[in-house]
């Protein structure tokens, strides 16, 4: 699943457009931090889990704590996987790009 699809599935039950936008932009911000190298894969997953758990806690208070935790962990894993796939090319390029620009021509 794409990151956009995962975000939409997470925020689909949120009625307030501002909250929907805040959640989505937070996830995209975390993606940008990972892409820039400012955040590692484990921290990315941990932060995504915190976002997912916050949303699930607010939207599904009827779930048992273990169920909310499991659902948040699964959502965070899927989003982290999607982010890694979507940023694969850019992260590889930033690691291996030439130190000097290519000669004109």
Secondary structure, DSSP 8 states (H G I E B T S, - for coil): --HHHHHHHHHTT---HHHHHHHHHHHHHHHHHHHHTSS-HHHHHHHHHHHHHHHHHHH-TTS-HHHHHHHHHHHHHHHHHHHHHHHHHHHHHHHH--SS-----
